[in-house]
Amino acid sequence: MADRLSRIIGTEEDKFNCPFYYKIGACRHGERCSRTHLRPNFSQTLIFPHLYMAPPPDPATGEPADETEHFEEFYEEILEEFMKFGEIEEMHVVENLGDHMFGNVYVKYRYEEAAESCLKQMTGRYYAGRVLTCEFSPVTDFREARCRQFDENHCGRGGYCNFMHLKRVPRFLRKMLKKSKKKKKTAKRGRSRSPSVDPERSFARSSSEERRATIANWNRERAREMREAEKAST
């Protein structure tokens, strides 16, 4: 039974947990979803909902603004800000149009401690006249979250696809991210130990199979608690 539960976690066969929230950290049904959204208490990954906004049209001509330049400036600016909290492994901006995904930004740190520091420092700050909100995300493997058809330029669902359509990041910005990793590694050279990590907080860095097994165990514990509560009430 436990093996089967670990295999179906995050799939359509899982009748308890929402597969879309598990894979992409967002669900079109929101709080009205009939399945559980297991919100992590810690993670390497943070989601900033609706952080990126496309530029408005030119007020003089009404023509669309140059979104490429606007996006590059945005990405570079927030990457530099996020890098202050620790080493970043990945940062993605989606271009989906659905209300639950529009403008979402994901940043994945190497360590949960860096993500926690970023969450505490960035929550409530202002960017472009808007208050920032962020939360821990269950997404740790963006290969499972991204739309493969979009990557091949033929997604039939367009901007309302429920999997991530990741905006293309220019090479110079990808190099900027890689350089930040090299600097962190150089600074840590000579240190044999990584930051101490609570064993109970290893969930976010585990593999998909390990995370499914962990969630299956959470479900068993929840079912046991419900049975005990029912017995107590009779």
C-alpha positions as CSV (number, residue, x, y, z in Angstrom):
1,M,0.0,0.0,0.0
2,A,2.8,2.4,1.0
3,D,4.7,1.7,-2.2
4,R,1.6,2.4,-4.3
5,L,0.9,5.7,-2.5
6,S,4.5,6.8,-3.1
7,R,4.1,6.0,-6.8
8,I,0.9,8.0,-7.4
9,I,1.7,11.1,-5.3
10,G,1.4,14.1,-7.6
11,T,-0.4,12.2,-10.4
12,E,-4.1,12.1,-11.4
13,E,-4.5,8.8,-9.5
14,D,-3.8,10.7,-6.2
15,K,-7.2,11.6,-4.9
16,F,-5.9,13.6,-2.0
17,N,-3.2,15.9,-3.2
18,C,-3.5,18.3,-6.1
19,P,-1.1,17.2,-8.9
20,F,-0.8,20.7,-10.4
21,Y,0.1,22.3,-7.1
22,Y,2.6,19.6,-6.5
23,K,4.3,20.0,-9.9
24,I,4.0,23.8,-10.6
25,G,3.3,25.3,-7.2
26,A,0.0,26.9,-8.4
27,C,-3.5,25.7,-9.2
28,R,-6.2,27.3,-11.3
29,H,-8.9,26.4,-8.7
30,G,-7.0,28.1,-5.8
31,E,-8.5,27.5,-2.4
32,R,-11.6,26.1,-4.1
33,C,-9.6,23.0,-5.3
34,S,-11.1,19.7,-4.1
35,R,-7.7,18.3,-3.4
36,T,-5.1,19.2,-0.8
37,H,-2.4,21.8,-1.5
38,L,0.5,20.7,0.7
39,R,2.2,24.0,1.3
40,P,5.8,23.4,2.5
41,N,7.0,25.0,5.7
42,F,10.5,25.2,4.1
43,S,11.9,24.7,0.6
44,Q,14.8,25.7,-1.6
45,T,12.3,27.3,-4.0
46,L,10.3,30.5,-3.5
47,I,7.4,31.7,-5.7
48,F,6.7,35.4,-6.2
49,P,3.1,35.5,-7.7
50,H,2.5,38.1,-10.4
51,L,5.9,39.8,-9.9
52,Y,6.6,40.3,-13.6
53,M,4.4,42.7,-15.5
54,A,4.8,43.3,-19.2
55,P,5.4,47.0,-20.1
56,P,2.4,49.1,-21.1
57,P,2.0,50.4,-24.7
58,D,3.8,53.6,-25.7
59,P,1.4,56.4,-24.6
60,A,2.4,58.6,-27.5
61,T,1.9,56.0,-30.3
62,G,-0.1,53.3,-28.7
63,E,2.4,50.8,-30.1
64,P,3.5,47.9,-27.9
65,A,6.7,48.6,-25.9
66,D,9.9,46.7,-26.4
67,E,9.2,43.8,-24.0
68,T,12.6,42.1,-24.7
69,E,14.6,45.0,-23.2
70,H,12.0,45.5,-20.4
71,F,12.3,41.8,-19.4
72,E,16.1,41.8,-19.5
73,E,16.3,44.8,-17.2
74,F,13.7,43.2,-14.9
75,Y,15.5,39.9,-14.7
76,E,18.9,41.4,-14.1
77,E,17.6,43.7,-11.4
78,I,15.8,41.1,-9.4
79,L,18.5,38.5,-9.9
80,E,21.0,40.9,-8.3
81,E,18.7,41.4,-5.4
82,F,18.0,37.7,-4.8
83,M,21.7,36.9,-5.0
84,K,22.2,38.9,-1.8
85,F,20.6,36.0,0.2
86,G,22.7,33.1,-1.1
87,E,23.6,31.0,-4.1
88,I,20.9,30.6,-6.7
89,E,20.6,27.4,-8.7
90,E,17.7,28.5,-11.0
91,M,15.4,31.5,-11.6
92,H,12.5,31.4,-13.9
93,V,9.7,33.7,-15.1
94,V,6.6,32.3,-16.7
95,E,4.7,33.8,-19.5
96,N,1.4,31.9,-19.0
97,L,-1.8,34.0,-19.1
98,G,-3.9,32.1,-16.5
99,D,-4.8,34.1,-13.4
100,H,-2.9,31.6,-11.1
101,M,0.3,31.8,-13.1
102,F,0.5,35.2,-14.8
103,G,3.8,36.9,-14.1
104,N,4.9,34.3,-11.5
105,V,8.7,34.2,-10.7
106,Y,10.4,31.2,-9.2
107,V,13.8,31.4,-7.5
108,K,15.5,28.2,-6.4
109,Y,18.4,28.5,-3.9
110,R,21.0,25.9,-3.2
111,Y,20.1,25.9,0.5
112,E,16.7,26.2,2.3
113,E,18.3,28.7,4.7
114,A,19.0,31.2,1.9
115,A,15.4,30.8,0.6
116,E,14.1,31.4,4.2
117,S,16.2,34.5,4.5
118,C,15.0,35.8,1.2
119,L,11.3,35.2,2.1
120,K,11.7,37.1,5.4
121,Q,13.5,40.0,3.9
122,M,11.5,40.4,0.7
123,T,7.9,39.9,2.0
124,G,6.2,43.3,2.4
125,R,8.8,45.2,0.3
126,Y,7.7,47.3,-2.7
127,Y,8.6,46.7,-6.3
128,A,7.3,48.9,-9.1
129,G,4.7,50.4,-6.7
130,R,3.3,47.0,-5.6
131,V,3.8,45.1,-2.4
132,L,5.8,41.9,-2.8
133,T,4.4,38.6,-1.6
134,C,6.2,35.3,-1.7
135,E,5.9,31.8,-0.3
136,F,7.8,28.5,-0.2
137,S,7.0,26.4,-3.3
138,P,7.0,22.6,-3.6
139,V,8.6,22.8,-7.0
140,T,12.2,21.6,-7.0
141,D,12.4,19.9,-10.4
142,F,11.4,22.4,-13.2
143,R,11.8,19.6,-15.8
144,E,8.5,18.2,-14.4
145,A,6.9,21.6,-14.3
146,R,7.6,23.0,-17.7
147,C,5.6,22.5,-20.8
148,R,7.7,20.4,-23.2
149,Q,5.4,21.3,-26.2
150,F,6.1,25.0,-25.5
151,D,9.8,24.3,-25.5
152,E,9.3,22.8,-29.0
153,N,7.2,25.8,-30.1
154,H,3.9,24.0,-30.6
155,C,1.8,24.0,-27.5
156,G,-1.8,23.9,-28.6
157,R,-3.1,25.4,-25.3
158,G,-1.3,28.6,-25.7
159,G,-0.9,31.0,-22.8
160,Y,-3.6,29.2,-20.8
161,C,-1.6,25.9,-20.6
162,N,-1.4,24.6,-17.0
163,F,2.3,23.8,-17.3
164,M,5.0,26.4,-17.2
165,H,5.8,28.4,-20.3
166,L,9.2,29.7,-19.2
167,K,10.4,33.0,-20.7
168,R,13.7,32.7,-22.6
169,V,16.6,34.1,-20.7
170,P,19.4,35.7,-22.8
171,R,22.8,34.2,-22.7
172,F,24.5,37.1,-20.9
173,L,22.0,36.8,-18.0
174,R,22.5,33.0,-17.8
175,K,26.3,33.7,-17.6
176,M,25.6,36.2,-14.9
177,L,23.9,33.4,-12.9
178,K,26.7,31.0,-13.5
179,K,29.3,33.5,-12.4
180,S,27.5,34.0,-9.2
181,K,27.7,30.3,-8.5
182,K,31.5,30.3,-9.2
183,K,32.0,33.2,-6.9
184,K,30.2,31.4,-4.1
185,K,32.1,28.2,-4.6
186,T,35.4,30.1,-4.7
187,A,34.5,31.9,-1.4
188,K,33.7,28.6,0.2
189,R,36.9,26.8,-1.0
190,G,38.8,25.3,1.9
191,R,35.6,24.7,3.9
192,S,34.8,21.0,3.9
193,R,31.4,21.3,5.6
194,S,28.2,22.7,4.2
195,P,25.8,24.7,6.3
196,S,24.1,22.6,8.9
197,V,20.7,21.4,7.8
198,D,18.0,20.0,10.0
199,P,17.4,16.3,8.8
200,E,13.7,17.0,8.9
201,R,14.2,19.8,6.4
202,S,15.8,17.5,3.7
203,F,12.4,17.2,1.9
204,A,13.1,20.0,-0.6
205,R,16.4,18.6,-1.7
206,S,15.2,15.0,-2.1
207,S,14.4,13.3,-5.4
208,S,10.8,13.0,-6.8
209,E,10.5,9.5,-5.6
210,E,11.7,10.4,-2.1
211,R,9.3,13.3,-1.9
212,R,6.4,11.1,-3.0
213,A,7.3,8.6,-0.2
214,T,7.4,11.5,2.3
215,I,4.0,12.8,1.3
216,A,2.6,9.3,1.4
217,N,3.8,9.0,5.0
218,W,2.2,12.4,5.8
219,N,-1.1,11.1,4.3
220,R,-0.9,7.9,6.5
221,E,-0.3,10.1,9.6
222,R,-3.2,12.3,8.6
223,A,-5.5,9.3,8.1
224,R,-4.4,7.8,11.5
225,E,-5.1,11.1,13.3
226,M,-8.6,11.3,11.7
227,R,-9.4,7.8,12.8
228,E,-8.2,8.6,16.4
229,A,-10.3,11.7,16.4
230,E,-13.4,9.8,15.2
231,K,-12.9,7.2,18.0
232,A,-12.5,10.0,20.6
233,S,-15.8,11.6,19.5
234,T,-17.8,8.4,19.8
